[in-house]
Amino acid sequence: MTNFIHGLTTMGFAVSGLFFLRFWSQTKDVLFVFFAVAFWLFAINYGIDALLNSPSADAPLYLLRLLGFGLIIAGILSKNSRKGRA
């Protein structure tokens, strides 16, 4: 059952990344690219976690989450810094 939930979460993150990519193609706002890549990293994270299904392999996977959240923060900071210069 846990693998099923991880699969659903993986699919949700991947689809969310596709939505952000579509929003980027409509607006050409770089913030949406940061969000799309971050959500795909989250999808990869949960997909690998479902495949390995080992508590000892969780520690390296947190680096993918950290990178994803770092991308979101970098995108927000980038958006705010560009807005202040305009």
C-alpha positions in Angstrom: 0.0 0.0 0.0 2.9 2.3 0.7 4.3 1.8 -2.7 0.9 2.7 -4.2 0.8 6.0 -2.2 4.4 6.8 -3.3 3.4 6.1 -6.9 0.4 8.5 -6.6 2.6 11.1 -5.1 5.2 10.7 -7.8 2.6 11.1 -10.5 1.2 14.1 -8.8 4.6 15.8 -8.6 5.3 15.0 -12.2 2.0 16.3 -13.4 2.5 19.5 -11.4 5.9 19.9 -13.1 4.2 19.7 -16.4 1.6 22.3 -15.4 4.3 24.7 -14.4 6.1 24.1 -17.7 2.9 24.9 -19.5 2.5 28.1 -17.5 6.1 29.0 -18.4 5.4 28.5 -22.1 2.5 30.9 -21.8 4.1 33.6 -19.7 7.9 33.1 -20.2 8.4 33.7 -16.5 11.5 31.9 -15.2 9.9 31.3 -11.8 7.7 28.6 -13.4 10.8 26.8 -14.7 12.3 26.7 -11.2 9.0 25.3 -9.9 8.8 22.7 -12.7 12.3 21.4 -12.1 11.8 21.4 -8.4 8.6 19.3 -8.7 10.3 16.9 -11.0 13.0 16.4 -8.5 10.4 15.7 -5.9 8.8 13.1 -8.3 12.2 11.5 -8.8 12.7 11.4 -5.0 9.5 9.7 -4.3 9.9 7.3 -7.3 13.3 6.2 -6.1 12.0 5.9 -2.5 9.2 3.6 -3.7 11.6 1.4 -5.7 14.2 1.1 -3.0 11.8 0.7 -0.2 14.6 0.8 2.3 14.9 3.0 5.4 18.7 3.1 5.1 18.5 4.7 1.6 16.4 7.6 2.8 19.3 9.9 3.9 20.8 10.5 0.4 17.3 11.0 -1.0 16.9 14.0 1.3 19.5 15.8 -0.9 17.0 15.7 -3.8 14.4 17.4 -1.6 16.9 19.9 -0.4 17.9 20.8 -3.9 14.2 21.1 -4.9 13.4 23.4 -2.1 16.5 25.3 -2.8 15.4 25.8 -6.4 12.0 27.1 -5.2 13.7 29.6 -2.9 16.1 30.6 -5.6 13.3 31.2 -8.0 11.3 33.3 -5.5 14.4 35.4 -4.7 15.2 35.8 -8.4 11.7 36.9 -9.1 11.7 39.4 -6.2 15.1 40.8 -7.2 14.0 41.4 -10.8 10.8 43.0 -9.6 12.8 45.5 -7.4 15.1 46.5 -10.3 12.3 47.3 -12.7 
